[in-house]
Amino acid sequence: MDIKNLEPLRPWDDIDFENRDYTVTVNGERQFVHNVRVDMHDRHTAAVCRFEYNGPCEVRISRKKIPINFVNIRPMAENIEYAIDGSELVLRLDRPVRLSVEIDGNRFNNLHLFAEKPAEMPEGRRLWPAVHRVEDAAPAAGETIVFMPGLHYIEETLLPAADGSTVFLAAGAVLVGSIVCDGVSGVRICGGGVIDLHSFARYSAFRGVKITGCNDVTVEGITIVNPPHYSVYLASSENIHIDGVKCFSCEGWSDGIDMMACKNVLCENLFMRNSDDCIAVYASRWKHLGGTKNITVRNSVLWADVAHPMNMGGHGMAGDVIENVSFENITVLNHHEPQEYYMGVMAINAGDGVAVRNVRYSNITVEYIERGRLFDVRTVKNDYYNKLSGKKVENVIFENISACCAGEPSVVSGYSGDSPVTGVTFSNVIIDGKRASSLEEARIMIGDFAENIAIN
């Protein structure tokens, strides 16, 4: 896709989607590199290159043809071998991967490289690059629409999905608009394309995908770039599957996936870099009322330039319960939060009368804590967000946790005798290569109104 050669689609359009810092070729074929903005505190322009992996390949990467001294390729567990050839980095890939390529250790102007299995294009109504009116672009019930490679605008910004419909973004398609599922079921949003909202002001509050009052919705494979608000907004919905989604954001409140009053949600194979929480699990919020349960997030990479990679409990109402939540096989590339009250790679901060119970974190690897803490488990009252303290946090398990460092001391604490934390177990916590044999070695501080806290 050669976006730069498309004629401007609107007279006010000065948006530059292409990143010109990086040149990427795969088996000699040049790839498109997309701009993304990261880190709300000190905003930088990073890059994303997604290509379809069809077998072993050679990837060559250069950054402004500047000589390369060293490279960090993360997640480190991928063990990607590389060679430096002057100003070029050479990778030989033998499997699909999702990587952060950090030349000379630069994490903020880095290249996010996604080698992914091809997304098979379905039969359906083709939409070619253009400015689309909603009445022409929105799928009817049971219909499949395909956004073909190129640049697409939704004139009214919000594109509604109907019952049983499929919205497919082909590899190389860039959609400037927000897909909305409201009170529908059996919807699929998928493909190898991009939803890009970086031209919208923060307080316009558009999301990449909004799912409210829905059942049986799948969001698969797409990349969401710089929404003013959440990348994926889940509320009052159940039986939701989010698979292989990539998200980037740089605004306050531009969380990755936030869910409230939901049940039976599976999120997997994610790559999320956000300037607020990557994953947030809440109960009641706004008009969406009720508890949240049966949530699984697994096999994913999370990067919080600001706030928490994993957060829950912060919103609800008296009587709400958040329960049966599992984070499994997660790699955290960074946690950075300077505000003491909002730290935590793994944070449970129950407020608003909410009870949180039956939560498990297993096989979590934390590669870097720029600023923050590893664990934060509390019932809280926060005059800004939580006028009422949380009811209780109980039965939380952390197992097989490996971190580069502990960061600031972790905290386990209740708010009062009526708002306790009880039954938290830490098992096989490894910090800087050493297994912690005590809470003190793990730098975990136990506050008031916390009981049955153990490490083994």
Kinemage of the C-alpha trace (Angstrom):
@kinemage 1
@onewidth
@group {chain A} dominant
@subgroup {mainchain}
@vectorlist {calphas} color= white
{ca met a 1} P 0.000 0.000 0.000
{ca asp a 2} L 1.449 3.355 -1.036
{ca ile a 3} L -0.586 5.776 1.062
{ca lys a 4} L 1.710 8.704 0.389
{ca asn a 5} L 0.699 8.748 -3.294
{ca leu a 6} L -3.031 8.918 -2.594
{ca glu a 7} L -4.574 12.303 -3.308
{ca pro a 8} L -5.751 14.134 -0.161
{ca leu a 9} L -9.279 13.052 0.682
{ca arg a 10} L -10.209 16.277 2.491
{ca pro a 11} L -8.958 19.830 1.992
{ca trp a 12} L -7.962 20.151 5.668
{ca asp a 13} L -6.117 16.854 5.620
{ca asp a 14} L -2.459 17.240 6.538
{ca ile a 15} L -2.229 13.879 8.297
{ca asp a 16} L 0.957 11.968 7.654
{ca phe a 17} L 0.427 8.264 8.181
{ca glu a 18} L 3.801 7.120 6.905
{ca asn a 19} L 6.873 6.868 9.104
{ca arg a 20} L 9.931 7.957 7.134
{ca asp a 21} L 12.510 7.283 9.832
{ca tyr a 22} L 12.549 3.552 9.117
{ca thr a 23} L 13.008 1.535 5.968
{ca val a 24} L 11.897 -2.104 6.208
{ca thr a 25} L 12.216 -4.777 3.558
{ca val a 26} L 11.084 -8.400 3.741
{ca asn a 27} L 12.844 -10.705 1.300
{ca gly a 28} L 13.805 -7.590 -0.642
{ca glu a 29} L 10.282 -6.135 -0.825
{ca arg a 30} L 9.779 -2.752 0.813
{ca gln a 31} L 7.043 -2.581 3.462
{ca phe a 32} L 4.833 0.293 4.569
{ca val a 33} L 5.755 1.713 8.000
{ca his a 34} L 2.993 3.436 9.969
{ca asn a 35} L 3.426 6.358 12.384
{ca val a 36} L 2.257 5.946 15.983
{ca arg a 37} L 2.499 8.383 18.882
{ca val a 38} L 3.541 7.054 22.282
{ca asp a 39} L 4.041 8.314 25.859
{ca met a 40} L 1.740 11.162 26.919
{ca his a 41} L 4.338 12.582 29.342
{ca asp a 42} L 6.955 13.168 26.667
{ca arg a 43} L 5.352 12.391 23.361
{ca his a 44} L 7.427 10.621 20.746
{ca thr a 45} L 6.803 9.233 17.280
{ca ala a 46} L 7.427 5.526 16.990
{ca ala a 47} L 6.787 3.180 14.089
{ca val a 48} L 4.779 0.065 13.249
{ca cys a 49} L 5.414 -2.340 10.412
{ca arg a 50} L 3.067 -5.267 9.961
{ca phe a 51} L 3.617 -7.804 7.221
{ca glu a 52} L 2.128 -11.169 6.454
{ca tyr a 53} L 4.366 -14.071 7.317
{ca asn a 54} L 4.385 -16.763 4.639
{ca gly a 55} L 7.465 -18.682 5.728
{ca pro a 56} L 11.094 -18.076 6.696
{ca cys a 57} L 12.169 -14.603 5.664
{ca glu a 58} L 14.951 -12.042 5.865
{ca val a 59} L 13.969 -8.665 7.314
{ca arg a 60} L 16.249 -5.683 6.795
{ca ile a 61} L 15.720 -2.561 8.896
{ca ser a 62} L 17.443 0.810 8.752
{ca arg a 63} L 16.742 4.040 10.626
{ca lys a 64} L 17.654 7.119 8.596
{ca lys a 65} L 20.706 5.125 7.450
{ca ile a 66} L 22.385 5.933 10.771
{ca pro a 67} L 25.048 3.416 11.838
{ca ile a 68} L 23.797 0.927 14.429
{ca asn a 69} L 25.841 0.271 17.542
{ca phe a 70} L 23.591 -2.189 19.372
{ca val a 71} L 20.006 -3.410 19.362
{ca asn a 72} L 17.489 -4.572 21.932
{ca ile a 73} L 14.763 -6.833 20.566
{ca arg a 74} L 11.926 -7.535 22.962
{ca pro a 75} L 10.223 -9.554 24.347
{ca met a 76} L 13.570 -11.045 25.223
{ca ala a 77} L 12.042 -14.527 25.495
{ca glu a 78} L 11.623 -14.557 21.700
{ca asn a 79} L 15.433 -14.904 21.411
{ca ile a 80} L 15.587 -13.273 18.002
{ca glu a 81} L 18.971 -13.594 16.349
{ca tyr a 82} L 20.208 -10.662 14.313
{ca ala a 83} L 23.222 -9.217 12.550
{ca ile a 84} L 24.302 -5.618 12.042
{ca asp a 85} L 25.388 -4.735 8.529
{ca gly a 86} L 26.559 -1.105 8.700
{ca ser a 87} L 23.391 0.950 8.979
{ca glu a 88} L 21.144 -2.077 8.496
{ca leu a 89} L 19.787 -4.551 11.007
{ca val a 90} L 19.188 -8.012 9.554
{ca leu a 91} L 16.721 -10.466 11.122
{ca arg a 92} L 15.919 -13.942 9.916
{ca leu a 93} L 12.494 -15.004 11.099
{ca asp a 94} L 11.187 -18.539 11.111
{ca arg a 95} L 7.807 -17.915 12.757
{ca pro a 96} L 5.216 -15.185 13.293
{ca val a 97} L 6.374 -12.742 15.971
{ca arg a 98} L 5.467 -9.396 17.545
{ca leu a 99} L 8.533 -7.399 18.513
{ca ser a 100} L 9.848 -4.082 19.745
{ca val a 101} L 13.057 -3.304 17.857
{ca glu a 102} L 15.036 -0.729 19.829
{ca ile a 103} L 18.088 0.522 17.956
{ca asp a 104} L 20.790 1.783 20.296
{ca gly a 105} L 18.352 1.201 23.159
{ca asn a 106} L 15.812 3.780 21.939
{ca arg a 107} L 12.453 2.689 23.369
{ca phe a 108} L 10.524 5.776 22.311
{ca asn a 109} L 11.349 6.071 18.609
{ca asn a 110} L 11.405 2.318 18.202
{ca leu a 111} L 10.011 0.055 15.501
{ca his a 112} L 7.191 -2.329 16.412
{ca leu a 113} L 7.548 -5.228 14.011
{ca phe a 114} L 4.644 -7.641 13.533
{ca ala a 115} L 5.124 -10.705 11.353
{ca glu a 116} L 1.692 -12.290 11.279
{ca lys a 117} L -0.192 -15.054 9.579
{ca pro a 118} L -2.194 -13.782 6.601
{ca ala a 119} L -5.793 -12.861 7.319
{ca glu a 120} L -7.934 -14.565 4.702
{ca met a 121} L -10.119 -12.055 2.892
{ca pro a 122} L -13.793 -13.091 3.007
{ca glu a 123} L -16.387 -12.754 0.298
{ca gly a 124} L -18.416 -9.604 0.711
{ca arg a 125} L -19.065 -6.068 -0.475
{ca arg a 126} L -15.803 -4.327 -1.372
{ca leu a 127} L -15.200 -0.725 -0.354
{ca trp a 128} L -12.353 1.036 -2.120
{ca pro a 129} L -10.376 3.972 -0.678
{ca ala a 130} L -12.671 6.992 -0.372
{ca val a 131} L -14.656 9.185 1.970
{ca his a 132} L -17.604 6.946 2.895
{ca arg a 133} L -20.978 8.057 4.156
{ca val a 134} L -22.284 5.821 6.924
{ca glu a 135} L -25.362 4.840 4.942
{ca asp a 136} L -23.093 3.517 2.194
{ca ala a 137} L -20.437 1.841 4.344
{ca ala a 138} L -22.291 0.367 7.323
{ca pro a 139} L -23.041 -3.352 6.988
{ca ala a 140} L -26.621 -4.566 7.035
{ca ala a 141} L -27.647 -7.489 9.228
{ca gly a 142} L -25.697 -10.571 8.179
{ca glu a 143} L -23.609 -8.659 5.623
{ca thr a 144} L -19.832 -8.683 5.189
{ca ile a 145} L -18.058 -5.518 4.126
{ca val a 146} L -14.387 -5.416 3.165
{ca phe a 147} L -12.298 -2.269 3.363
{ca met a 148} L -9.726 -2.753 0.641
{ca pro a 149} L -6.101 -1.553 0.885
{ca gly a 150} L -5.833 2.222 1.003
{ca leu a 151} L -7.134 5.141 3.025
{ca his a 152} L -10.772 5.270 4.135
{ca tyr a 153} L -12.669 7.992 5.981
{ca ile a 154} L -16.046 7.582 7.650
{ca glu a 155} L -17.712 10.937 7.053
{ca glu a 156} L -19.752 10.804 10.276
{ca thr a 157} L -16.838 9.082 12.132
{ca leu a 158} L -19.012 6.373 13.782
{ca leu a 159} L -19.598 3.216 11.747
{ca pro a 160} L -22.340 0.990 13.251
{ca ala a 161} L -22.260 -2.790 12.940
{ca ala a 162} L -25.493 -4.781 12.613
{ca asp a 163} L -26.467 -8.222 13.937
{ca gly a 164} L -24.438 -11.006 12.353
{ca ser a 165} L -22.303 -8.636 10.291
{ca thr a 166} L -18.571 -8.753 9.552
{ca val a 167} L -16.307 -5.745 9.094
{ca phe a 168} L -13.026 -6.796 7.503
{ca leu a 169} L -10.054 -4.455 7.229
{ca ala a 170} L -7.717 -5.860 4.596
{ca ala a 171} L -3.972 -5.679 5.171
{ca gly a 172} L -2.974 -2.220 3.973
{ca ala a 173} L -6.367 -0.656 4.735
{ca val a 174} L -6.399 2.377 7.053
{ca leu a 175} L -9.799 3.348 8.435
{ca val a 176} L -10.222 6.809 9.941
{ca gly a 177} L -13.307 6.214 12.033
{ca ser a 178} L -14.708 4.279 14.976
{ca ile a 179} L -16.591 0.987 14.741
{ca val a 180} L -19.586 0.819 17.092
{ca cys a 181} L -21.422 -2.304 18.217
{ca asp a 182} L -24.457 -1.292 20.265
{ca gly a 183} L -27.011 -3.899 21.307
{ca val a 184} L -26.030 -6.338 18.579
{ca ser a 185} L -24.873 -9.955 18.492
{ca gly a 186} L -22.811 -12.225 16.287
{ca val a 187} L -20.526 -9.453 15.001
{ca arg a 188} L -16.961 -9.975 13.768
{ca ile a 189} L -14.440 -7.145 13.282
{ca cys a 190} L -11.258 -8.533 11.803
{ca gly a 191} L -8.404 -8.399 9.312
{ca gly a 192} L -4.875 -7.073 9.067
{ca gly a 193} L -5.738 -3.389 8.652
{ca val a 194} L -5.575 -0.324 10.864
{ca ile a 195} L -8.036 1.961 12.619
{ca asp a 196} L -6.245 5.311 12.961
{ca leu a 197} L -7.748 8.098 15.086
{ca his a 198} L -4.687 10.228 15.785
{ca ser a 199} L -6.178 13.289 14.063
{ca phe a 200} L -9.013 13.576 16.605
{ca ala a 201} L -8.689 15.804 19.668
{ca arg a 202} L -8.491 14.156 23.084
{ca tyr a 203} L -11.889 15.280 24.323
{ca ser a 204} L -13.693 14.046 21.238
{ca ala a 205} L -13.496 10.727 23.137
{ca phe a 206} L -13.756 8.477 20.093
{ca arg a 207} L -12.742 4.845 20.604
{ca gly a 208} L -11.296 2.407 18.112
{ca val a 209} L -14.037 -0.152 18.744
{ca lys a 210} L -16.988 0.376 21.078
{ca ile a 211} L -19.009 -2.641 22.233
{ca thr a 212} L -22.005 -1.941 24.490
{ca gly a 213} L -24.962 -4.152 25.335
{ca cys a 214} L -23.726 -6.898 23.039
{ca asn a 215} L -23.409 -10.676 22.948
{ca asp a 216} L -20.995 -12.789 20.907
{ca val a 217} L -18.636 -10.204 19.385
{ca thr a 218} L -15.150 -10.967 18.070
{ca val a 219} L -12.425 -8.399 17.387
{ca glu a 220} L -9.480 -10.049 15.694
{ca gly a 221} L -6.149 -9.055 14.167
{ca ile a 222} L -6.619 -5.330 13.645
{ca thr a 223} L -4.322 -2.530 14.831
{ca ile a 224} L -5.768 0.510 16.618
{ca val a 225} L -3.667 3.681 16.514
{ca asn a 226} L -3.926 6.706 18.806
{ca pro a 227} L -7.581 6.910 19.799
{ca pro a 228} L -8.551 9.900 21.985
{ca his a 229} L -10.168 7.489 24.466
{ca tyr a 230} L -10.099 3.693 24.899
{ca ser a 231} L -8.853 1.491 22.086
{ca val a 232} L -11.573 -1.080 22.838
{ca tyr a 233} L -14.492 -0.108 25.067
{ca leu a 234} L -16.477 -3.042 26.486
{ca ala a 235} L -19.602 -2.459 28.564
{ca ser a 236} L -22.714 -4.420 29.540
{ca ser a 237} L -21.632 -7.193 27.195
{ca glu a 238} L -20.899 -10.905 27.344
{ca asn a 239} L -19.212 -13.640 25.358
{ca ile a 240} L -16.607 -11.319 23.859
{ca his a 241} L -13.403 -12.533 22.184
{ca ile a 242} L -10.533 -10.136 21.450
{ca asp a 243} L -7.711 -11.911 19.653
{ca gly a 244} L -4.476 -10.639 18.151
{ca val a 245} L -5.325 -6.955 18.473
{ca lys a 246} L -2.524 -4.362 18.593
{ca cys a 247} L -3.078 -0.973 20.253
{ca phe a 248} L -1.087 2.255 20.592
{ca ser a 249} L -2.107 5.405 22.455
{ca cys a 250} L -0.643 8.646 23.812
{ca glu a 251} L -3.434 10.516 25.618
{ca gly a 252} L -4.726 10.534 29.163
{ca trp a 253} L -7.629 8.050 29.380
{ca ser a 254} L -6.509 6.388 26.160
{ca asp a 255} L -6.521 2.969 27.816
{ca gly a 256} L -6.167 -0.203 25.816
{ca ile a 257} L -9.093 -2.497 26.664
{ca asp a 258} L -11.467 -1.326 29.401
{ca met a 259} L -14.423 -3.439 30.445
{ca met a 260} L -17.290 -2.683 32.807
{ca ala a 261} L -20.323 -4.744 33.802
{ca cys a 262} L -19.173 -7.552 31.500
{ca lys a 263} L -18.919 -11.310 31.720
{ca asn a 264} L -17.268 -14.108 29.785
{ca val a 265} L -14.525 -12.109 28.081
{ca leu a 266} L -11.416 -13.690 26.546
{ca cys a 267} L -8.526 -11.452 25.450
{ca glu a 268} L -5.511 -13.191 23.947
{ca asn a 269} L -2.457 -12.698 21.753
{ca leu a 270} L -2.488 -8.935 22.300
{ca phe a 271} L 0.271 -6.361 21.854
{ca met a 272} L -0.695 -3.187 23.688
{ca arg a 273} L 1.283 -0.002 24.249
{ca asn a 274} L -0.807 2.586 26.047
{ca ser a 275} L -0.518 5.887 27.876
{ca asp a 276} L -2.956 4.716 30.495
{ca asp a 277} L -4.016 1.270 31.660
{ca cys a 278} L -3.445 -1.469 29.101
{ca ile a 279} L -6.187 -3.660 30.600
{ca ala a 280} L -8.749 -2.350 33.093
{ca val a 281} L -11.494 -4.475 34.665
{ca tyr a 282} L -14.297 -2.512 36.338
{ca ala a 283} L -17.830 -3.110 37.596
{ca ser a 284} L -20.565 -0.449 37.200
{ca arg a 285} L -19.607 2.720 35.408
{ca trp a 286} L -21.679 5.451 33.796
{ca lys a 287} L -24.964 3.870 32.658
{ca his a 288} L -23.505 0.354 32.654
{ca leu a 289} L -24.559 -1.355 35.871
{ca gly a 290} L -23.515 -4.622 37.480
{ca gly a 291} L -20.532 -6.742 38.359
{ca thr a 292} L -17.932 -8.265 36.076
{ca lys a 293} L -16.902 -11.915 36.020
{ca asn a 294} L -15.167 -14.659 34.088
{ca ile a 295} L -12.424 -12.589 32.467
{ca thr a 296} L -9.272 -14.122 30.968
{ca val a 297} L -6.306 -12.258 29.491
{ca arg a 298} L -3.535 -14.514 28.197
{ca asn a 299} L -0.531 -14.906 25.902
{ca ser a 300} L -0.050 -11.165 25.490
{ca val a 301} L 2.495 -8.353 25.579
{ca leu a 302} L 1.627 -5.200 27.574
{ca trp a 303} L 3.506 -1.902 27.692
{ca ala a 304} L 2.273 0.960 29.879
{ca asp a 305} L 4.135 4.174 29.136
{ca val a 306} L 1.830 5.584 31.827
{ca ala a 307} L -0.241 3.833 34.532
{ca his a 308} L -0.922 0.106 34.924
{ca pro a 309} L -0.406 -2.793 32.538
{ca met a 310} L -3.113 -4.699 34.502
{ca asn a 311} L -5.669 -2.883 36.671
{ca met a 312} L -8.992 -3.727 38.262
{ca gly a 313} L -11.537 -2.641 40.806
{ca gly a 314} L -11.488 1.129 40.443
{ca his a 315} L -15.098 1.751 39.428
{ca gly a 316} L -18.431 0.318 40.534
{ca met a 317} L -21.176 0.731 43.069
{ca ala a 318} L -22.040 -0.823 46.433
{ca gly a 319} L -22.851 -4.501 46.017
{ca asp a 320} L -20.923 -5.009 42.775
{ca val a 321} L -18.545 -7.962 42.553
{ca ile a 322} L -15.590 -8.455 40.220
{ca glu a 323} L -14.687 -12.142 40.275
{ca asn a 324} L -12.983 -14.985 38.456
{ca val a 325} L -10.326 -12.944 36.661
{ca ser a 326} L -7.172 -14.534 35.249
{ca phe a 327} L -4.020 -13.083 33.699
{ca glu a 328} L -1.893 -15.845 32.176
{ca asn a 329} L 1.387 -15.850 30.249
{ca ile a 330} L 1.864 -12.087 30.096
{ca thr a 331} L 5.040 -10.199 29.229
{ca val a 332} L 5.208 -6.613 30.474
{ca leu a 333} L 7.719 -4.525 28.541
{ca asn a 334} L 7.434 -1.443 30.746
{ca his a 335} L 5.582 0.140 33.663
{ca his a 336} L 5.966 3.859 34.303
{ca glu a 337} L 3.797 5.748 36.765
{ca pro a 338} L 5.171 8.654 38.820
{ca gln a 339} L 2.031 9.128 40.946
{ca glu a 340} L 2.302 7.018 44.085
{ca tyr a 341} L -1.430 6.339 44.258
{ca tyr a 342} L -1.638 4.811 40.779
{ca met a 343} L 1.379 2.518 40.670
{ca gly a 344} L 1.340 -1.214 40.060
{ca val a 345} L 2.203 -3.590 37.232
{ca met a 346} L -0.499 -5.803 38.735
{ca ala a 347} L -2.960 -3.564 40.553
{ca ile a 348} L -6.180 -4.395 42.382
{ca asn a 349} L -7.570 -1.168 43.829
{ca ala a 350} L -11.118 -1.878 44.947
{ca gly a 351} L -13.210 1.256 45.386
{ca asp a 352} L -16.859 2.392 45.235
{ca gly a 353} L -18.108 -0.439 47.449
{ca val a 354} L -16.845 -3.102 45.032
{ca ala a 355} L -15.699 -6.552 46.173
{ca val a 356} L -12.920 -8.225 44.166
{ca arg a 357} L -12.362 -11.946 44.587
{ca asn a 358} L -10.876 -15.020 42.951
{ca val a 359} L -8.112 -13.421 40.902
{ca arg a 360} L -5.054 -15.242 39.553
{ca tyr a 361} L -1.894 -13.908 37.949
{ca ser a 362} L 0.276 -16.691 36.560
{ca asn a 363} L 3.454 -16.783 34.490
{ca ile a 364} L 4.019 -13.037 34.361
{ca thr a 365} L 7.354 -11.664 33.119
{ca val a 366} L 8.188 -8.006 33.755
{ca glu a 367} L 11.115 -6.822 31.654
{ca tyr a 368} L 11.333 -3.237 32.848
{ca ile a 369} L 9.919 -1.010 35.585
{ca glu a 370} L 10.891 2.533 34.719
{ca arg a 371} L 8.983 3.831 37.718
{ca gly a 372} L 6.313 2.127 39.788
{ca arg a 373} L 5.833 -1.041 41.774
{ca leu a 374} L 5.268 -4.690 41.007
{ca phe a 375} L 2.186 -5.437 43.148
{ca asp a 376} L -0.487 -3.101 44.480
{ca val a 377} L -3.428 -4.802 46.236
{ca arg a 378} L -5.662 -2.465 48.222
{ca thr a 379} L -9.155 -1.400 49.105
{ca val a 380} L -9.139 2.340 48.549
{ca lys a 381} L -11.034 5.559 48.943
{ca asn a 382} L -9.912 8.173 46.457
{ca asp a 383} L -11.600 11.573 46.513
{ca tyr a 384} L -11.010 11.964 42.791
{ca tyr a 385} L -12.343 8.601 41.580
{ca asn a 386} L -13.765 6.660 44.551
{ca lys a 387} L -15.937 8.552 47.027
{ca leu a 388} L -16.592 5.235 48.798
{ca ser a 389} L -13.951 2.691 49.749
{ca gly a 390} L -13.980 -0.783 48.250
{ca lys a 391} L -15.815 -3.545 50.114
{ca lys a 392} L -13.158 -6.256 50.082
{ca val a 393} L -10.357 -7.949 48.156
{ca glu a 394} L -10.061 -11.681 48.776
{ca asn a 395} L -8.493 -14.832 47.370
{ca val a 396} L -5.760 -13.480 45.087
{ca ile a 397} L -2.934 -15.672 43.787
{ca phe a 398} L 0.319 -14.503 42.209
{ca glu a 399} L 2.366 -17.408 40.878
{ca asn a 400} L 5.491 -17.678 38.760
{ca ile a 401} L 6.216 -13.965 38.638
{ca ser a 402} L 9.598 -12.909 37.223
{ca ala a 403} L 10.616 -9.259 37.290
{ca cys a 404} L 13.705 -7.273 36.391
{ca cys a 405} L 13.367 -5.448 39.702
{ca ala a 406} L 10.787 -4.739 42.397
{ca gly a 407} L 10.598 -1.011 41.693
{ca glu a 408} L 9.037 0.918 44.544
{ca pro a 409} L 7.940 -1.264 47.485
{ca ser a 410} L 4.765 -3.213 46.699
{ca val a 411} L 1.728 -2.720 48.910
{ca val a 412} L -0.989 -5.011 50.288
{ca ser a 413} L -3.372 -3.050 52.490
{ca gly a 414} L -7.002 -2.627 53.462
{ca tyr a 415} L -8.764 0.696 53.952
{ca ser a 416} L -10.546 -0.160 57.196
{ca gly a 417} L -11.842 -3.071 59.244
{ca asp a 418} L -14.954 -3.009 57.079
{ca ser a 419} L -12.872 -2.872 53.871
{ca pro a 420} L -10.126 -5.492 54.306
{ca val a 421} L -7.768 -7.400 52.057
{ca thr a 422} L -7.619 -11.082 52.917
{ca gly a 423} L -6.108 -14.229 51.438
{ca val a 424} L -3.287 -13.113 49.120
{ca thr a 425} L -0.649 -15.700 48.171
{ca phe a 426} L 2.650 -15.097 46.372
{ca ser a 427} L 4.296 -18.209 44.934
{ca asn a 428} L 7.643 -18.390 43.138
{ca val a 429} L 8.331 -14.663 42.878
{ca ile a 430} L 11.707 -14.062 41.206
{ca ile a 431} L 13.196 -10.566 41.318
{ca asp a 432} L 16.399 -9.776 39.444
{ca gly a 433} L 17.070 -13.495 39.074
{ca lys a 434} L 16.623 -14.365 42.763
{ca arg a 435} L 13.652 -16.172 44.221
{ca ala a 436} L 12.135 -14.246 47.126
{ca ser a 437} L 11.806 -16.389 50.231
{ca ser a 438} L 10.028 -13.737 52.286
{ca leu a 439} L 7.743 -10.790 51.827
{ca glu a 440} L 10.662 -8.579 52.817
{ca glu a 441} L 12.879 -10.017 50.055
{ca ala a 442} L 10.072 -9.398 47.574
{ca arg a 443} L 9.805 -5.824 48.905
{ca ile a 444} L 6.119 -6.283 49.725
{ca met a 445} L 4.818 -4.051 52.506
{ca ile a 446} L 1.793 -5.291 54.449
{ca gly a 447} L -0.402 -2.476 55.692
{ca asp a 448} L -3.330 -2.361 58.070
{ca phe a 449} L -6.479 -4.432 57.633
{ca ala a 450} L -4.667 -7.098 55.570
{ca glu a 451} L -4.596 -10.715 56.758
{ca asn a 452} L -3.613 -14.159 55.523
{ca ile a 453} L -0.874 -12.770 53.297
{ca ala a 454} L 1.746 -15.426 52.486
{ca ile a 455} L 4.702 -16.121 50.221
{ca asn a 456} L 6.147 -19.510 49.303
